[in-house]
Structures are given as C-alpha cells and as structure tokens.
Amino acid sequence: MFSLSQASPAQRVLLGPGALAELRFEVDRAELSRVVLVTSATLSAASGLVQATEAMLQGSHQATFSGSG
C-alpha cells in the first residue's frame, strides 16, 4: 500500500505558461534538496513535458510518480 507523509505545506503552486521556466528559481528559493514530481500517467506518456521538468530539477529530482489517472 502506498502511503505519504507531508512535513510541511506547499508554499507555492506554479501553473500555466512560463511555470516551467520559474521552477528552478522556486526550488532554489525554498532551499529544496529532494523534489518528487507528481503527474498523470496520460501526461507522462503523451508529451516531453515530464522529461523537461525532470531535467529542470537537475540534482534535486528524486522520483516521478505517474500512477494517477
């Protein structure tokens, strides 16, 4: 069974045009060292957006969960 524990609430949500370009800044601003990307299986399979996001996260990216609809 999958379980999830969240230590602190999200500080910011990025979405829409230009959001990917802001991602590295936000990760650095929040001093995050471990980032998990959550996406739908459809988006993960249909575009290069997930791969571009993983690349943008560089050394901070720990995992991608794409098991949701």
N, C-alpha and C positions, 0 to 999 in steps of 0.2 A: 504494500500500500504506500502511496506517495504521501508525504507529509511536508509541511512548510512552516518554518518559524521566521517571523519578521522581527528584527531587533529594533528597528526604528521606522517611522512612517516615511513615505516618499516625500521629498522636499519639493520636487518639481516634476511636471509631466510635460514632455515635448511632443508635439504632433503638428502635422501639416507641412506645407512647403518650407524647405530650409531647416527642418528639425534635425536631420542627419548631420548637417554642417555644424550645428551647435553642440552635438553630443560630446565630442572630446573636451570642449571647454567645460561643460557641466560635470563630467566625470572628474576632471582635474579640480574644479571649484569645490566639489563636495569631498575631495580627497578620497575617492573610492579606489580600492585596490582589487576588488573582486566584484565583477558585474555578471549577472545572469540575464540573458535575453529571452523574453517570453513572446512567442508568436504563434500564429495559427499554422497548422500543417499545410493549409492551402497556400498561404503567403510564402511559406518556406519553400514549397515546391515550385511555385509559379514565377518567381522573379529573382533577380540578383540582389534585391534589397537586403535580405538577411545576411548574405555573404558580405555585402558592402558595410553593413553595420558591425559585423564581427571584426572586419578589418579596421574599421574606425576605432574600435575599442582597444586594439592592439594588445598589450600585455595585461590589461585589466579584464579581458573576456575570459570567463571561467567555463561557461556552458551555455548552450542554447536549448530551450525547451520548446518543442513544436508539436506537442501531443494534443493540443486543443484544436477543436473543430475548425 
